[in-house]
């Protein structure tokens, strides 16, 4: 099968499964899983891309969590929040000096996904606990998305594999 068709089939089928799973079994935002899926490919794919993507995404989530904790503890003023987001952004770039985190966009995907998860679910970083905490929800969604990326890559490879002609 041509590579484009194989990717279309693999990603299409798995995209439908991801959407069904996140709508029924695992209540995490499907858009976060898709961001993580793209992050997996942006980090180079394969086993290394899987690890690099998840570690980078989770680093961004942790930096965003810390940033939001400080924002919520401080004065409710846009200037305070803006300064802290600037510091969080600087922290994302600083940690990219670590080899496994040297693709800053994947860190930003995690940061933005945590902030978006909190906004979309109406849960604050300090106002929820347990399985509905936005940090945990975003981390699970990012892991699931990266795994879907890994499986879709393997599926594409299997569909493009050449089989020996039978006589």
N, C-alpha and C positions, 0 to 999 in steps of 0.2 A: 504494500500500500504506500502511496506517496507520503512523505513526511507531513505535509500540510494537512492532508486528509486524516492521517493517523492522529495528529494533534487535535484536530477538530473533533474527532470521535472521542478520544480519551478525555479531553478537557470538557467537552459537552456533557458526556455521561456523568463524569465526576462532579461537574458543576451542578447538575440536577440533584445528584445524591447529597452534596453538601447543603444545598438549599433545603431539601427535605429534612435532613438530619437536624439542622439548626432551627427549623420551624416546628419540629415535633419532639425530638429526643433530647437534644443538647441545646438549651436556650442561650445561645451566644449570638451576637450580631453577625449575620452572614457577610455583611460588607467587610467586617474585620477579617474573617477567614479569607476572603478574596484578596484583601490587601496583603495578608501574610503569604498567600499563594504566589502573588506577583513578586513579593520580596524574596521568596525561595529562588525563583528564576533569576532575579536581579543579582542575587548573591552567587550565582554561577551554577546552581542546580547540583544534583548528585548529593552524596552523603555530606560532603564538606559544605555545600550550599545550605543544606538542611540545618546543620548545626550552627553555621555562621548566621543564618537568617533568624533562627529562634533566639540565639544568645543576643543578637543585636536588637531584635524587637523587644525582648524582655528587658534589656538595658534601658531602652527608651521608655518603656512602661514604668520601670522603677524610678527613673529620673522624673517623669511626669507625676508620679504618685508623691514623691518628695516635694516637688514644686507645688502641687495642689495642697498638700498638707500645710505648708508654710503660708500659702495664700489664704487658706481658710482660717488659720490661726492669727493672721495679721489684720491690719485695718482694711475695711471694705472700701478700697479706693482703686480706681483703674490704674493709676500710676504705680502703685505698689505691685499690683498683679503684673503689669507690663514689665517692670524691672525684674520680677522673679521669673517670668517666662524667658526674658533675655538671658538671665543666669542659667536657667535650665537648658536653653539652646547652647550656651557656651559649654556647659557640662557635657552635652551630647558630642560636641566637637572634640573636647578634651579626651573623653574616653575612646574616641576613634583612633587615638594613638596606640591602643592595644591592638595587636595584629588581628585577633578574631573579630574585632569591632571596627575594622578599618574601612567599612562602607557606610558612611554616615546616613545616607537615605534610609537604610533599614532601621537605624536607631530612631530616626524621625517618624517612620511608619508606626513604630511602637508608641512613641510619645503621643502622636496625633490620635491613634486608635484608642488609647486610654482616655484621653480628654473627650473624644467623641462618644465613647461607650458611656461615660458618666452623663454626658449631655442627653444622649438618646434614651437612656433608661431613667433619667431623672434622679440618679443616685449620686450623692457627693462622696468624696473620698473618706470623710469622717462620719457620714450619716448612714452607713450601711455596714453590715458585718456578714461573715459567713460566705456562702456560695454566691450571693448576689453582689458581693463587693466588686466594684468596677475594675479594680486591679486584677483580681482573680479571673473575672469574666474575660477581660482583654487578654490575659496571659493564656488562658485555655483556648480562646478563639485563635490566637496567633499560632499556637502549637498545632491545632487542628488544621488550620489553613496551610501551614508549611508541610504537614503530612499529606494533605491532598495534593500539594504541588509535587512532592516526591513520588506519590503513586501515579499521578498523571504523566510525569516524565517517564516512569517505567512503562506505563501503558502505551505511550507513544512509541517507545523503543521496541516493545513487543510487536506492535502493529506494523512497524516498518521493517522488522527483521526479515531477512531473505531466507526462504526455506529452499532446500535443495529440490531440484526438479525430480519428479518421480517418472520412471519409464515404464 
